[in-house]
């Protein structure tokens, strides 16, 4: 009887619920803003052009099977417009971040166990990915490339990453 009780106790401790497993998994999806209006070189905060709005919608369709817990964007029209369709599909408000003063360690702690979309720029997106990875792996994105999708997954403190090109 003691053996049976011990066996049952061991089995109960070894059962991991789906919620516990998901708590340990963190996945970040990083994209650069979609195509912006380049007609006025002096405009530091342009909006998306028609092609960019289509790409923003396509991102939300590409990522439709991911139940995001948070959507982050820099405070620029082009990044917020890129993030908006995905945020709306997930009934989320966009959380603004400043790439110049983000505490990456705190960000990782606050988003642990979550699925997060982060929208940035040609230079800030790879920098953010590198900070999460803890190493310099990715260079700035070429100016004509709005199609990179960086996926970083952290499971039990083991980090993996991949770069996809979604045209």
BATOR-818666 format. One line per field, with one value per residue (C-alpha): x, y, z; residue in three letters. Coordinates in Angstrom, 3 decimals, decimal comma. Layout:
N
xx <- c(X/...);
yy <- c(Y/...);
zz <- c(Z/...);
residu <- c(ALA/...);
END
This chain:
167
xx <- c(0,000/2,851/4,407/1,128/0,721/4,296/3,789/0,597/2,340/5,254/2,843/0,964/4,201/5,330/2,117/2,576/-0,453/-0,597/-0,741/2,488/4,242/3,095/4,256/7,787/7,689/8,326/8,147/9,001/8,061/9,998/9,147/10,160/7,451/5,839/6,498/6,333/5,669/9,019/7,711/8,776/12,382/11,950/9,029/10,474/7,136/5,556/2,568/2,364/1,640/-1,017/1,523/2,544/-1,053/-1,517/1,645/0,466/-2,782/-0,830/1,278/-1,915/-3,057/0,340/0,328/-3,401/-2,921/-0,767/-2,647/-0,520/-0,388/1,136/1,981/4,801/5,638/7,861/5,959/5,966/3,047/4,592/5,272/1,934/0,099/2,028/1,199/-2,468/-4,087/-2,436/-3,224/-6,863/-7,158/-5,940/-8,057/-4,912/-3,763/-0,360/2,288/4,775/8,489/11,503/14,379/16,890/16,153/14,604/15,796/16,004/16,478/13,331/11,459/12,320/11,202/7,896/7,106/8,235/5,801/4,105/3,795/4,818/4,923/7,501/7,457/10,488/12,800/15,628/18,191/16,223/14,642/17,918/19,374/16,377/16,672/20,393/19,700/17,181/19,629/22,469/24,781/25,428/23,947/21,840/22,833/20,628/17,903/18,411/16,264/14,202/13,405/10,147/9,686/11,914/10,280/12,595/11,268/13,004/11,840/12,978/12,143/13,623/16,269/17,331/17,054/16,552/15,977/15,105/14,816/12,091/11,518/7,776/7,216);
yy <- c(0,000/2,391/1,659/2,375/5,652/6,624/5,752/7,819/10,738/10,578/10,469/13,517/15,495/14,504/15,575/18,934/20,816/22,561/25,916/25,109/24,162/27,353/29,369/28,168/28,958/32,477/33,335/36,668/37,583/40,556/42,434/45,692/48,201/47,842/50,114/53,790/56,969/58,281/61,272/63,868/63,272/65,793/63,863/61,877/60,215/59,062/56,781/53,579/53,633/51,373/48,558/48,913/48,765/45,581/44,115/45,034/43,183/40,262/40,073/39,707/36,930/35,201/35,312/34,570/31,236/32,771/33,971/36,935/38,126/41,482/43,637/46,193/49,026/52,051/55,337/56,046/56,052/53,361/50,900/51,423/51,026/47,797/46,433/47,491/44,687/41,966/43,771/44,161/40,452/39,603/42,262/43,913/47,481/48,289/48,811/51,488/51,089/53,296/51,319/53,866/53,197/49,743/47,500/44,179/42,157/43,653/43,189/39,468/39,141/40,942/38,886/35,481/32,761/34,952/35,240/38,739/40,661/43,462/45,945/48,119/49,506/48,375/48,983/48,557/45,197/43,252/45,049/43,952/40,371/40,341/41,658/38,895/36,309/37,748/37,844/39,847/37,648/39,840/42,958/45,905/45,108/46,425/49,444/47,684/44,690/44,762/40,982/39,597/37,687/36,861/34,250/33,791/31,038/30,544/27,221/26,440/29,140/27,595/30,063/29,259/31,596/31,608/34,182/33,829/35,941/36,391/38,135);
zz <- c(0,000/0,806/-2,588/-4,340/-2,434/-3,244/-6,902/-7,078/-5,384/-7,840/-10,765/-9,468/-9,136/-12,622/-14,358/-16,015/-17,164/-20,510/-18,705/-16,828/-20,068/-21,778/-18,772/-19,438/-23,177/-24,376/-28,063/-29,619/-33,177/-34,535/-37,722/-39,295/-40,188/-43,606/-46,589/-45,655/-47,590/-48,828/-50,815/-48,225/-47,108/-44,268/-42,703/-39,790/-39,026/-42,302/-42,566/-44,565/-48,274/-49,807/-50,294/-46,647/-45,403/-47,453/-45,907/-42,392/-43,062/-44,532/-41,356/-39,322/-41,664/-41,596/-37,790/-37,375/-35,591/-32,889/-29,834/-28,867/-25,291/-26,229/-29,240/-28,940/-31,301/-31,372/-31,263/-34,999/-37,424/-39,659/-36,825/-35,107/-38,431/-39,062/-35,598/-35,547/-37,619/-35,513/-32,268/-33,357/-34,266/-30,772/-29,013/-27,694/-27,240/-28,681/-26,024/-27,009/-26,352/-26,916/-28,470/-27,134/-23,479/-23,209/-20,389/-22,246/-19,066/-17,546/-20,847/-20,861/-17,255/-17,889/-21,002/-19,744/-20,768/-23,375/-27,128/-28,145/-31,427/-31,581/-34,467/-35,049/-37,695/-39,975/-37,247/-34,014/-34,869/-35,311/-32,275/-30,174/-31,457/-30,639/-27,126/-26,474/-27,862/-25,815/-28,832/-31,982/-34,694/-36,969/-38,911/-39,819/-42,344/-45,873/-46,610/-49,299/-47,060/-45,098/-45,135/-42,356/-39,525/-36,633/-34,222/-30,889/-28,555/-24,983/-23,361/-19,944/-20,458/-23,785/-26,634/-30,302/-33,196/-36,849/-39,582/-42,195/-45,262/-45,853/-49,188);
residu <- c(UNK/UNK/UNK/UNK/UNK/UNK/UNK/UNK/UNK/UNK/UNK/UNK/UNK/UNK/UNK/UNK/UNK/UNK/UNK/UNK/UNK/UNK/UNK/UNK/UNK/UNK/UNK/UNK/UNK/UNK/UNK/UNK/UNK/UNK/UNK/UNK/UNK/UNK/UNK/UNK/UNK/UNK/UNK/UNK/UNK/UNK/UNK/UNK/UNK/UNK/UNK/UNK/UNK/UNK/UNK/UNK/UNK/UNK/UNK/UNK/UNK/UNK/UNK/UNK/UNK/UNK/UNK/UNK/UNK/UNK/UNK/UNK/UNK/UNK/UNK/UNK/UNK/UNK/UNK/UNK/UNK/UNK/UNK/UNK/UNK/UNK/UNK/UNK/UNK/UNK/UNK/UNK/UNK/UNK/UNK/UNK/UNK/UNK/UNK/UNK/UNK/UNK/UNK/UNK/UNK/UNK/UNK/UNK/UNK/UNK/UNK/UNK/UNK/UNK/UNK/UNK/UNK/UNK/UNK/UNK/UNK/UNK/UNK/UNK/UNK/UNK/UNK/UNK/UNK/UNK/UNK/UNK/UNK/UNK/UNK/UNK/UNK/UNK/UNK/UNK/UNK/UNK/UNK/UNK/UNK/UNK/UNK/UNK/UNK/UNK/UNK/UNK/UNK/UNK/UNK/UNK/UNK/UNK/UNK/UNK/UNK/UNK/UNK/UNK/UNK/UNK/UNK);
END
